[in-house]
């Protein structure tokens, strides 16, 4: 599960193995779940995590 933000969610969902995070029957905008089988040698698991890290780093302070 990675929070990529609503502006980049469509691109993240278009990549193989991505789907909207849905825990209550309503998808959470900007959150994706990545199937473990979709992570290949060409795309290290850290690549998707980095997307979430970039989004979080740009959030306003709380």
C-alpha positions in Angstrom: 0.0 0.0 0.0 1.5 3.3 -1.1 0.1 6.9 -0.9 1.0 8.5 -4.2 -1.5 11.4 -4.1 -4.6 12.0 -6.3 -2.6 13.7 -9.1 -0.3 10.8 -9.8 -2.7 7.9 -8.8 -3.9 7.3 -12.4 -0.3 6.9 -13.7 0.5 4.6 -10.8 -2.6 2.5 -11.4 -1.8 2.2 -15.1 1.4 0.3 -14.2 1.1 -3.5 -13.9 -0.1 -4.9 -10.6 -1.5 -1.6 -9.2 -5.0 -1.3 -7.9 -6.9 1.3 -5.9 -6.7 0.8 -2.1 -10.2 -0.2 -1.0 -10.8 -1.3 2.6 -14.4 -0.2 3.2 -16.0 -0.6 -0.3 -15.0 2.9 -1.3 -11.6 3.4 -3.0 -9.3 5.8 -1.2 -8.1 8.5 -3.7 -4.4 8.7 -4.0 -3.7 5.4 -2.4 -2.7 2.2 -4.3 -1.9 -1.4 -3.6 0.8 -3.1 -5.6 0.7 -6.9 -6.1 3.9 -8.5 -5.0 3.9 -10.5 -8.2 4.0 -7.3 -10.2 7.4 -6.2 -8.8 10.1 -7.4 -11.2 13.8 -7.1 -11.4 13.3 -4.2 -13.8 11.4 -2.3 -11.2 12.7 -2.6 -7.7 10.2 -2.5 -4.9 11.8 0.8 -3.8 10.6 2.5 -6.9 7.0 2.5 -5.8 8.0 3.4 -2.2 9.9 6.3 -3.6 6.8 7.6 -5.2 5.1 7.6 -1.8 8.1 9.2 -0.2 8.1 12.1 -2.7 4.4 12.7 -2.1 4.8 12.7 1.7 7.8 15.0 1.6 5.7 17.6 -0.2 2.8 17.6 2.2 2.4 20.7 4.4 3.6 20.4 8.0 1.0 19.4 10.5 
